[in-house]
């Protein structure tokens, strides 16, 4: 269904919140680069651990 949507220009604002896409399992969950423990990375990717945006260093 989502793959059937028309593409948008790369300069367009996102219309779907990235957190929604990862929550639905459509895109992988982001893991901050400073996290190196493989077990913690796996837990984040599985959705067992939520990382606040402030810890990504982009806000």
Residue pairs with C-beta under 8 A, 6 or more apart in sequence:
2 16
2 26
8 15
18 27
18 30
21 27
22 28
22 29
22 30
23 47
28 45
29 44
29 45
29 47
30 51
30 56
31 41
31 44
31 45
31 51
32 51
32 55
32 56
32 57
35 41
35 44
40 49
43 49
44 51
53 59
